[in-house]
Amino acid sequence: MTIRELASNEWSNLPIPMLLVDDRGQVIASNPQAKERFENRFDQLIEAVENEEEKVEIDGHHFIVEQYEHDSMANYYFYLFFPAVHHGEQYEKMERELHSLLENSYDAIYITDAEGKTLKTNHAIERITNIPKEYYIGKNVNQLVKRGILEDPVTFKVVKEKKPVTVYQRGKGNTEIMLTGSPVFNEKGEVEKVITNIRDMTDLKQLRDELQKIRELNSFYKSQLNNIQATPDVTNDVVCESEEMKSIFLTGERVANIDATILVLGETGVGKDVFAKHVHEHSPRSEKGEFIKINCGAIPASLLESELFGYEAGAFSGAQKDGKAGMFELANNGTLFLDEVGELPLELQVKLLRVLQEGELRRIGSTTTKWIDVRVIVATNRDLKKMVREGEFREDLYYRINVIPIHIPPLRDRREDILSMIDFYLQKYNQKYDVNKQFSEEILNFFYRLHWQGNVRELANLVERLVVTIPTTMIDMSDLPADLYEDTEKGSPLQGMTTLQEATESSEKALLKKALTRYKNTYKIAEVLGTSQATIVRKLKKYQLS
């Protein structure tokens, strides 16, 4: 194969012109692209190359020439001709890109020379000033000031200070405009042009004002929500009508974020566990851990230690082979509610004190300690101070758990809650057993006066008992169990009532308050209670209800 054939085959697919030249300057071979572009002007090209010209021009087209020596053919050179973009084309391309950049800017772009003569601007200036952009071209900024279009031109400040300058001014229609001028320097370091960015701040100001209004409204709603949360009527299983109970649950919510131990005091059945769970649900721990409850009086002393603190495998006969986590471990990152803490044996009180003070525990049969993070709430119906005096309860543990004492009063001392609780449990058990039972007005009055020795627990059990056992829809006095009358006589149902009138007024007030929560207007209340609307209005005014 000849050199000419070799070159033609090797370079025939090149997309650019190629010439193969020997050391005497003779063209030995060329590819089709070279023949098409240069025809019979090879000598002109070789002459330009020998004169060391980096660029050649053929018929108005410019080419950049690069020379390569072929590895396998000595004294032969390849000349490649790369098309060069004409400077005029490059300028036109840059001009199009600059124009597109200006016109697509949301802000107005205003370009002047150092003397303030307007050279270029974009359509955005028409939106801001309501004046066609062609009006500005060629005009000096001083003319715009005289016409009132500009108040304080930034151009001359930029020329003087030789750095970006920002000014604010009022535009037409009480708009607020921000002008930021930036200098363009020549090779001597002098300001040659000033590019000013003009931004209409009106929209931003409106957004800022709206954001401020939203923040104020959010603060208002937040305060209202806090007020609602501060005085809950019904929250899950919590029913509050009396001001005393509302204050107690509000205190619980306030200390929910504090990990100090809470001591809940009160008779059996007043709802100490409900209060403890309410505190947990309003604390950050409700998102990280569980609410674990254990009744210290319901578990034999021999088993209580393992239930509280857990045990290792083989700790005692009958123990699970893998060991068992105690209640403290299960409540890690959450809340542990120790009910009837007064029943805790003295030997376990020492171990409980260590957990509360050090935040660590040791399982039965273990030689290592575990760190735990538990919020502890304890409750009792016993007089712990008396137990301390009698040596039945450790004094140091008493002061350790009595950080935040909360006393929940018995139901008979907060009669405003009685009818609301009856209604709550009636709805609960109606739904549970798929029935629609109702209490007569007479039985509601009786419930209101009842002593409720067993407090909320007795009330809930009685309502469930009546819903389940009474076949008729309406439940009245004849359906009450006989032992309830005996308890009523023993418990003095009129305890705390000095006169019959007081008892009647208290009952009326409670009924009206309950009716207000259920019905929207006084006409409906009057219809349900079997009296006139005028009487209802007068009674509401008398008891200051609305």
C-alpha positions as CSV (number, residue, x, y, z in Angstrom):
1,M,0.0,0.0,0.0
2,T,1.4,3.4,-1.0
3,I,1.8,6.4,1.4
4,R,-1.0,8.2,-0.4
5,E,-3.4,5.2,0.0
6,L,-2.4,4.7,3.6
7,A,-3.1,8.4,4.4
8,S,-6.4,8.4,2.5
9,N,-7.7,5.3,4.4
10,E,-6.5,6.5,7.8
11,W,-7.9,10.0,7.6
12,S,-10.8,9.7,5.3
13,N,-13.4,9.8,8.1
14,L,-12.1,12.9,9.8
15,P,-14.8,15.6,9.9
16,I,-12.2,18.4,9.3
17,P,-9.8,19.0,6.3
18,M,-6.4,17.2,6.4
19,L,-3.3,17.4,4.2
20,L,-0.3,15.0,4.2
21,V,2.8,17.0,3.2
22,D,6.4,15.8,2.8
23,D,9.5,17.6,4.0
24,R,9.8,19.5,0.7
25,G,6.3,21.1,1.1
26,Q,4.6,18.9,-1.5
27,V,1.0,17.7,-0.8
28,I,1.1,13.9,-0.9
29,A,-2.5,13.2,0.1
30,S,-5.7,14.8,1.3
31,N,-9.0,13.7,2.7
32,P,-12.4,14.4,1.0
33,Q,-13.1,17.3,3.4
34,A,-9.9,19.1,2.3
35,K,-10.7,18.6,-1.4
36,E,-14.2,19.9,-0.9
37,R,-13.1,23.0,1.0
38,F,-9.8,24.0,-0.6
39,E,-10.1,22.5,-4.2
40,N,-6.8,23.5,-6.0
41,R,-5.6,25.9,-3.3
42,F,-3.2,23.5,-1.5
43,D,-0.2,25.6,-2.5
44,Q,-1.7,28.7,-0.9
45,L,-2.3,26.8,2.3
46,I,1.2,25.3,2.4
47,E,2.7,28.8,1.8
48,A,0.7,30.2,4.7
49,V,1.8,27.3,6.9
50,E,5.5,27.7,6.0
51,N,5.2,31.4,6.9
52,E,4.2,30.1,10.4
53,E,0.7,31.6,10.2
54,E,-1.6,30.0,12.9
55,K,-4.7,31.0,10.9
56,V,-5.5,30.9,7.2
57,E,-8.5,32.3,5.4
58,I,-10.1,30.7,2.4
59,D,-13.2,32.3,0.8
60,G,-13.9,34.2,4.0
61,H,-13.7,31.1,6.2
62,H,-11.0,31.1,8.9
63,F,-9.1,27.9,10.0
64,I,-6.7,27.2,12.8
65,V,-3.8,25.1,11.5
66,E,-2.1,22.4,13.7
67,Q,0.8,20.3,12.5
68,Y,1.6,16.6,13.5
69,E,4.4,14.3,12.4
70,H,3.2,10.8,11.7
71,D,4.8,8.1,14.0
72,S,5.3,5.5,11.2
73,M,6.2,7.8,8.3
74,A,9.3,9.8,8.8
75,N,9.6,13.2,7.0
76,Y,5.9,13.4,6.5
77,Y,3.6,15.8,8.2
78,F,-0.2,16.0,8.7
79,Y,-1.8,19.5,8.7
80,L,-5.2,19.7,10.3
81,F,-7.5,22.7,9.7
82,F,-9.9,23.5,12.5
83,P,-12.8,25.9,11.6
84,A,-12.4,29.2,13.7
85,V,-15.4,31.2,14.8
86,H,-15.3,34.6,13.5
87,H,-14.9,37.4,16.1
88,G,-18.0,39.0,14.6
89,E,-20.0,35.9,15.2
90,Q,-18.7,35.6,18.8
91,Y,-19.7,39.2,19.5
92,E,-23.1,38.6,18.1
93,K,-23.6,35.5,20.2
94,M,-22.4,37.3,23.4
95,E,-24.8,40.2,22.5
96,R,-27.7,37.8,22.2
97,E,-26.9,36.2,25.5
98,L,-26.5,39.5,27.2
99,H,-29.8,40.7,25.8
100,S,-31.6,37.5,26.9
101,L,-30.1,37.9,30.4
102,L,-31.3,41.5,30.7
103,E,-34.8,40.8,29.4
104,N,-35.4,37.8,31.6
105,S,-34.5,39.6,34.8
106,Y,-37.4,40.3,37.1
107,D,-35.5,43.4,38.4
108,A,-34.9,46.4,36.2
109,I,-31.3,46.7,34.9
110,Y,-30.1,50.2,34.0
111,I,-26.6,50.7,32.4
112,T,-25.1,54.2,32.1
113,D,-21.6,55.6,31.3
114,A,-19.5,57.5,33.9
115,E,-21.3,60.8,32.9
116,G,-24.7,59.3,33.6
117,K,-25.8,58.8,30.0
118,T,-28.2,55.9,29.7
119,L,-26.8,53.1,27.4
120,K,-29.2,50.2,28.0
121,T,-32.1,49.0,30.1
122,N,-34.7,46.2,30.0
123,H,-38.5,45.9,29.9
124,A,-38.7,45.4,33.7
125,I,-38.2,49.1,34.1
126,E,-41.6,49.7,32.4
127,R,-43.3,47.6,35.1
128,I,-41.7,49.7,37.8
129,T,-42.0,53.2,36.3
130,N,-44.8,52.8,33.7
131,I,-42.6,54.5,31.2
132,P,-41.4,52.7,28.0
133,K,-37.8,51.6,28.1
134,E,-37.0,53.4,24.8
135,Y,-37.6,56.7,26.6
136,Y,-34.5,56.2,28.8
137,I,-32.0,55.4,26.1
138,G,-29.5,58.3,25.6
139,K,-30.9,60.4,28.4
140,N,-28.8,61.5,31.4
141,V,-29.9,60.5,34.9
142,N,-30.1,64.2,35.8
143,Q,-32.9,64.6,33.3
144,L,-34.8,61.8,35.0
145,V,-34.4,63.6,38.3
146,K,-35.8,66.8,36.9
147,R,-38.8,64.9,35.5
148,G,-39.4,63.3,39.0
149,I,-38.7,59.8,37.8
150,L,-35.7,59.5,40.1
151,E,-35.1,61.1,43.5
152,D,-31.6,60.2,44.3
153,P,-29.6,58.7,41.4
154,V,-27.0,56.2,42.4
155,T,-24.7,56.6,39.3
156,F,-22.6,59.5,40.5
157,K,-22.1,58.0,44.0
158,V,-20.7,54.9,42.4
159,V,-18.4,56.9,40.2
160,K,-17.2,58.9,43.2
161,E,-16.8,56.0,45.7
162,K,-15.7,53.4,43.1
163,K,-17.7,50.7,44.9
164,P,-21.2,49.4,45.0
165,V,-23.8,51.8,46.5
166,T,-27.4,51.1,47.5
167,V,-30.1,53.7,48.0
168,Y,-33.9,53.5,48.7
169,Q,-36.5,55.9,47.3
170,R,-40.2,56.2,46.8
171,G,-41.5,55.5,43.4
172,K,-44.8,56.3,41.7
173,G,-48.0,55.1,43.5
174,N,-46.2,55.1,46.9
175,T,-44.0,52.1,45.8
176,E,-40.7,51.5,47.6
177,I,-37.7,51.0,45.3
178,M,-34.2,49.8,46.1
179,L,-31.4,50.9,43.7
180,T,-28.0,49.1,43.8
181,G,-25.3,50.5,41.5
182,S,-22.1,48.6,40.7
183,P,-19.0,50.0,38.9
184,V,-17.4,48.6,35.8
185,F,-13.7,49.5,35.5
186,N,-11.5,50.0,32.4
187,E,-7.9,48.9,32.1
188,K,-6.8,52.1,33.9
189,G,-8.9,51.4,37.0
190,E,-11.4,54.1,36.2
191,V,-15.1,53.7,36.3
192,E,-16.2,53.2,32.8
193,K,-19.9,52.2,33.3
194,V,-22.4,51.8,36.1
195,I,-24.8,48.9,36.2
196,T,-27.8,49.7,38.4
197,N,-30.2,47.0,39.7
198,I,-33.6,48.4,40.4
199,R,-35.9,46.3,42.6
200,D,-39.5,47.1,43.5
201,M,-39.7,46.4,47.2
202,T,-43.5,46.8,47.4
203,D,-44.2,43.1,46.9
204,L,-41.6,42.2,49.4
205,K,-42.9,44.8,51.9
206,Q,-46.4,43.4,51.5
207,L,-45.1,39.9,52.1
208,R,-43.2,41.1,55.2
209,D,-46.3,42.8,56.5
210,E,-48.4,39.7,55.8
211,L,-45.9,37.6,57.5
212,Q,-45.9,39.9,60.6
213,K,-49.8,39.7,60.6
214,I,-49.6,35.9,60.4
215,R,-47.1,35.8,63.3
216,E,-49.3,38.0,65.4
217,L,-52.3,35.8,64.5
218,N,-50.3,32.7,65.3
219,S,-49.4,34.2,68.7
220,F,-53.1,34.9,69.3
221,Y,-54.2,31.4,68.4
222,K,-51.4,30.0,70.4
223,S,-52.5,31.9,73.5
224,Q,-56.1,30.9,72.9
225,L,-55.0,27.3,72.5
226,N,-53.0,27.5,75.8
227,N,-56.1,28.9,77.5
228,I,-58.1,26.0,76.1
229,Q,-55.5,23.5,77.3
230,A,-55.3,25.3,80.6
231,T,-59.0,24.7,81.3
232,P,-59.8,21.3,79.8
233,D,-63.4,20.1,80.1
234,V,-62.9,16.7,78.6
235,T,-59.5,15.4,77.5
236,N,-59.4,11.6,76.8
237,D,-60.6,10.2,80.1
238,V,-60.3,13.5,82.0
239,V,-63.5,15.3,83.0
240,C,-63.1,18.7,84.6
241,E,-65.9,21.1,85.5
242,S,-64.8,22.4,88.9
243,E,-62.3,25.2,89.1
244,E,-60.2,23.2,91.6
245,M,-59.7,20.3,89.2
246,K,-59.0,22.6,86.3
247,S,-56.3,24.2,88.4
248,I,-54.9,20.8,89.4
249,F,-54.6,19.6,85.7
250,L,-53.2,22.9,84.7
251,T,-50.5,22.5,87.3
252,G,-49.8,19.0,85.9
253,E,-49.3,20.4,82.4
254,R,-47.0,23.1,83.7
255,V,-44.7,20.6,85.4
256,A,-44.9,18.0,82.6
257,N,-41.6,19.2,81.1
258,I,-39.9,19.0,84.5
259,D,-38.5,15.6,85.5
260,A,-39.0,16.2,89.3
261,T,-40.9,13.5,91.1
262,I,-44.6,14.1,91.7
263,L,-46.4,12.8,94.7
264,V,-50.2,12.5,94.1
265,L,-52.3,12.3,97.2
266,G,-56.0,11.4,97.5
267,E,-58.6,8.9,98.5
268,T,-59.0,5.6,96.6
269,G,-60.7,6.1,93.2
270,V,-60.3,9.9,92.8
271,G,-58.3,9.5,89.6
272,K,-54.7,9.6,90.7
273,D,-53.7,7.4,87.8
274,V,-55.6,9.5,85.3
275,F,-53.7,12.6,86.5
276,A,-50.4,10.8,86.2
277,K,-51.1,9.6,82.6
278,H,-52.3,13.2,81.7
279,V,-48.9,14.5,82.9
280,H,-47.1,11.9,80.8
281,E,-49.1,12.7,77.7
282,H,-48.3,16.4,77.9
283,S,-44.5,15.8,78.4
284,P,-41.8,15.2,75.7
285,R,-41.4,11.7,77.2
286,S,-44.7,10.6,75.6
287,E,-42.8,10.7,72.2
288,K,-39.8,8.7,73.5
289,G,-41.1,6.2,76.0
290,E,-44.0,4.5,77.5
291,F,-46.3,5.1,80.5
292,I,-45.8,2.2,82.8
293,K,-48.1,1.7,85.8
294,I,-47.6,-0.7,88.8
295,N,-49.6,-1.0,91.9
296,C,-47.2,-1.6,94.8
297,G,-50.1,-2.9,97.0
298,A,-51.4,-5.5,94.6
299,I,-48.1,-7.5,94.3
300,P,-46.7,-9.7,97.1
301,A,-43.6,-8.3,98.7
302,S,-41.6,-11.3,97.6
303,L,-42.3,-10.6,94.0
304,L,-42.3,-6.8,94.0
305,E,-38.6,-6.4,93.8
306,S,-38.2,-8.5,90.7
307,E,-41.2,-6.7,89.1
308,L,-39.7,-3.3,89.8
309,F,-36.0,-3.9,89.1
310,G,-35.9,-7.1,87.1
311,Y,-33.6,-10.1,87.4
312,E,-30.8,-12.0,85.6
313,A,-31.0,-15.5,84.3
314,G,-30.8,-18.0,87.1
315,A,-31.2,-15.4,89.8
316,F,-33.6,-17.7,91.7
317,S,-35.6,-20.9,91.2
318,G,-38.4,-20.5,88.7
319,A,-36.7,-17.5,87.1
320,Q,-36.9,-17.2,83.3
321,K,-33.8,-18.5,81.6
322,D,-33.1,-15.2,79.8
323,G,-33.8,-13.0,82.8
324,K,-36.4,-10.3,82.8
325,A,-36.5,-6.5,82.6
326,G,-38.2,-4.7,85.5
327,M,-40.7,-1.9,85.3
328,F,-38.0,0.7,85.6
329,E,-36.3,-0.6,82.5
330,L,-39.5,-0.9,80.6
331,A,-40.3,2.8,81.4
332,N,-36.8,4.0,80.3
333,N,-37.2,7.4,78.5
334,G,-40.8,7.4,79.6
335,T,-42.8,7.6,82.9
336,L,-43.2,5.1,85.7
337,F,-46.3,5.5,87.9
338,L,-45.9,3.8,91.3
339,D,-49.4,3.6,92.8
340,E,-49.9,2.9,96.5
341,V,-46.2,3.6,97.2
342,G,-47.1,3.6,100.9
343,E,-47.3,-0.2,100.7
344,L,-43.7,-0.6,99.6
345,P,-41.6,-2.6,102.1
346,L,-38.8,-0.8,103.9
347,E,-36.1,-2.9,102.2
348,L,-37.3,-1.9,98.8
349,Q,-37.6,1.7,99.8
350,V,-33.8,1.8,100.1
351,K,-33.4,0.5,96.5
352,L,-36.1,2.9,95.2
353,L,-34.3,5.8,96.8
354,R,-31.0,4.9,95.1
355,V,-32.8,4.7,91.7
356,L,-34.3,8.2,92.2
357,Q,-31.1,9.7,93.4
358,E,-28.5,8.1,91.2
359,G,-30.5,7.2,88.1
360,E,-29.1,3.6,88.2
361,L,-30.4,0.2,89.2
362,R,-29.1,-3.3,89.6
363,R,-31.1,-6.4,88.6
364,I,-31.5,-9.2,91.1
365,G,-28.6,-11.6,90.6
366,S,-26.5,-9.0,88.7
367,T,-23.1,-7.5,89.6
368,T,-23.4,-4.5,87.2
369,T,-25.6,-1.4,87.3
370,K,-27.7,0.0,84.5
371,W,-28.3,3.7,83.9
372,I,-31.9,4.6,83.3
373,D,-33.8,7.8,82.4
374,V,-37.2,7.6,84.0
375,R,-39.7,10.2,85.2
376,V,-41.3,8.8,88.4
377,I,-44.8,9.7,89.6
378,V,-45.9,8.2,92.9
379,A,-49.3,8.1,94.5
380,T,-50.9,7.0,97.8
381,N,-54.1,7.2,99.8
382,R,-52.2,6.9,103.1
383,D,-50.8,9.6,105.4
384,L,-47.1,9.3,104.6
385,K,-46.1,11.8,107.3
386,K,-47.7,9.7,109.9
387,M,-46.0,6.6,108.5
388,V,-42.6,8.4,108.7
389,R,-43.3,9.2,112.4
390,E,-44.2,5.6,113.1
391,G,-41.2,4.3,111.3
392,E,-43.1,2.6,108.5
393,F,-41.8,4.9,105.7
394,R,-38.3,6.2,105.2
395,E,-38.0,9.9,105.9
396,D,-35.3,10.4,103.2
397,L,-37.5,8.7,100.6
398,Y,-40.5,10.8,101.7
399,Y,-38.7,14.1,101.0
400,R,-37.2,12.6,97.8
401,I,-40.7,11.9,96.4
402,N,-42.5,14.9,97.9
403,V,-41.0,17.4,95.4
404,I,-44.2,18.3,93.7
405,P,-47.2,17.3,95.9
406,I,-50.6,17.2,94.2
407,H,-53.8,16.6,96.2
408,I,-56.8,15.4,94.3
409,P,-60.0,16.1,96.3
410,P,-62.8,13.4,96.7
411,L,-65.7,13.6,94.3
412,R,-68.1,14.7,97.1
413,D,-66.0,17.9,97.5
414,R,-66.3,18.8,93.8
415,R,-69.9,18.1,92.9
416,E,-69.7,20.2,89.8
417,D,-67.9,17.2,88.2
418,I,-70.5,14.6,89.1
419,L,-73.1,15.1,86.4
420,S,-70.4,15.6,83.7
421,M,-68.7,12.4,84.7
422,I,-72.0,10.5,84.7
423,D,-72.7,11.8,81.2
424,F,-69.2,10.9,80.1
425,Y,-69.4,7.3,81.3
426,L,-72.9,6.9,80.1
427,Q,-71.8,7.7,76.6
428,K,-68.8,5.5,76.9
429,Y,-70.7,2.4,78.0
430,N,-73.6,3.1,75.5
431,Q,-71.0,3.0,72.8
432,K,-69.2,0.0,74.2
433,Y,-72.4,-2.1,74.6
434,D,-74.2,-0.7,71.6
435,V,-77.2,0.6,73.5
436,N,-78.8,4.0,74.1
437,K,-79.6,4.2,77.8
438,Q,-80.7,7.4,79.5
439,F,-81.0,8.6,83.1
440,S,-84.1,10.3,84.4
441,E,-83.9,13.8,85.9
442,E,-84.8,12.4,89.3
443,I,-81.9,9.9,89.3
444,L,-79.5,12.6,88.2
445,N,-80.5,14.7,91.2
446,F,-80.0,11.7,93.4
447,F,-76.5,11.1,91.9
448,Y,-75.6,14.7,92.5
449,R,-76.4,14.4,96.2
450,L,-74.8,11.0,96.7
451,H,-71.8,10.8,98.9
452,W,-69.7,8.6,96.5
453,Q,-67.5,6.9,99.1
454,G,-65.6,5.2,96.3
455,N,-65.3,8.4,94.3
456,V,-64.9,8.2,90.4
457,R,-64.3,4.5,90.4
458,E,-67.6,3.9,92.2
459,L,-69.4,6.2,89.8
460,A,-68.0,4.6,86.7
461,N,-68.8,1.1,88.0
462,L,-72.4,2.0,88.9
463,V,-73.0,3.6,85.5
464,E,-71.7,0.5,83.7
465,R,-73.7,-1.8,86.0
466,L,-77.0,0.1,85.3
467,V,-76.3,0.3,81.5
468,V,-75.7,-3.5,81.4
469,T,-78.4,-4.8,83.8
470,I,-81.4,-2.5,83.2
471,P,-83.4,-3.6,80.2
472,T,-85.4,-0.4,79.6
473,T,-84.0,2.6,77.8
474,M,-84.8,5.1,80.6
475,I,-83.2,4.3,83.9
476,D,-84.9,5.8,87.0
477,M,-84.8,5.6,90.8
478,S,-86.6,2.3,90.9
479,D,-83.7,0.7,89.0
480,L,-81.1,1.6,91.7
481,P,-79.6,-1.3,93.8
482,A,-80.9,-1.4,97.4
483,D,-77.4,-1.3,98.9
484,L,-76.9,2.2,97.3
485,Y,-79.7,3.6,99.6
486,E,-78.0,2.1,102.6
487,D,-74.6,3.6,101.6
488,T,-76.4,6.9,101.1
489,E,-77.8,6.9,104.6
490,K,-74.4,6.0,106.1
491,G,-72.6,8.6,104.0
492,S,-74.9,11.5,104.7
493,P,-75.7,12.6,101.2
494,L,-76.5,16.1,102.4
495,Q,-73.1,16.5,104.0
496,G,-71.9,20.1,103.4
497,M,-75.4,21.4,102.6
498,T,-76.7,23.7,105.3
499,T,-80.2,24.1,103.8
500,L,-82.6,22.4,101.3
501,Q,-82.5,25.6,99.3
502,E,-78.7,25.5,98.9
503,A,-78.9,21.9,97.7
504,T,-81.6,22.8,95.2
505,E,-79.7,25.8,93.8
506,S,-76.5,23.8,93.6
507,S,-78.3,21.0,91.6
508,E,-80.0,23.6,89.4
509,K,-76.7,25.2,88.6
510,A,-75.0,21.9,87.8
511,L,-77.9,20.9,85.5
512,L,-77.8,24.2,83.6
513,K,-74.1,24.1,83.2
514,K,-74.3,20.7,81.7
515,A,-77.1,21.7,79.4
516,L,-75.1,24.6,78.2
517,T,-72.3,22.4,77.0
518,R,-74.8,20.1,75.1
519,Y,-77.3,22.5,73.6
520,K,-76.8,25.7,71.6
521,N,-79.7,27.9,72.7
522,T,-82.0,28.5,75.6
523,Y,-85.1,27.4,73.8
524,K,-83.7,23.9,73.4
525,I,-82.5,23.8,77.1
526,A,-86.0,24.9,78.2
527,E,-87.6,22.1,76.1
528,V,-85.3,19.4,77.5
529,L,-85.6,20.6,81.1
530,G,-89.4,21.0,80.8
531,T,-89.7,24.7,81.6
532,S,-90.0,28.0,79.8
533,Q,-87.3,29.9,78.0
534,A,-87.8,32.9,80.2
535,T,-87.1,30.8,83.3
536,I,-83.9,29.4,81.7
537,V,-82.7,32.9,80.9
538,R,-83.5,34.1,84.5
539,K,-81.7,31.1,86.0
540,L,-78.6,31.5,83.8
541,K,-78.4,35.2,84.9
542,K,-78.9,34.2,88.5
543,Y,-76.0,31.7,88.5
544,Q,-73.9,33.9,86.2
545,L,-73.7,31.2,83.4
546,S,-73.3,32.0,79.7
